[in-house]
């Protein structure tokens, strides 16, 4: 259980650093929207934010 939490935290850190390096603060904001959407169980918000994130990452 602890290993899963540690790996999840490291994955989030790596993804946010990559997004910030490629997109600046906009990428981090979109990742934040994904997290908020999942936490609040608003999966439509999380899904649209994920689509925007992928679109921005492929253009950068």
C-alpha positions in Angstrom: 0.0 0.0 0.0 2.8 2.4 0.9 4.7 1.5 -2.2 1.7 2.3 -4.4 1.3 5.7 -2.7 5.0 6.5 -3.2 5.0 5.5 -6.8 1.9 7.6 -7.4 3.5 10.6 -5.8 6.6 10.2 -7.9 4.6 9.8 -11.1 2.6 13.0 -10.3 5.8 14.9 -9.6 7.5 13.7 -12.8 4.4 14.5 -14.9 4.0 18.0 -13.4 7.7 18.8 -14.0 7.5 17.6 -17.6 4.3 19.7 -18.2 5.8 22.7 -16.6 9.0 22.4 -18.7 7.0 22.1 -21.9 3.9 24.3 -21.3 4.8 26.5 -18.3 2.1 27.3 -15.8 -0.7 26.5 -18.2 0.2 22.8 -18.1 0.4 22.7 -14.4 -3.1 24.4 -14.2 -4.6 21.8 -16.6 -3.1 19.0 -14.4 -4.6 20.7 -11.4 -8.0 20.7 -13.1 -7.7 17.0 -13.8 -7.0 16.3 -10.1 -9.8 18.5 -8.9 -12.2 16.9 -11.3 -11.3 13.4 -10.1 -11.3 14.4 -6.5 -14.7 16.1 -6.7 -16.1 13.2 -8.8 -16.8 15.5 -11.7 -15.4 13.2 -14.3 -16.6 15.4 -17.2 -14.3 18.1 -16.0 -11.4 15.7 -15.6 -12.0 14.2 -19.0 -12.1 17.5 -20.8 -9.0 18.8 -18.9 -7.2 15.6 -19.9 -8.1 16.1 -23.6 -6.8 19.7 -23.4 -3.6 18.5 -21.7 -2.9 15.9 -24.4 -3.7 18.4 -27.1 -1.3 20.9 -25.6 1.4 18.4 -25.0 1.3 17.1 -28.6 1.6 20.7 -30.0 4.5 21.7 -27.7 
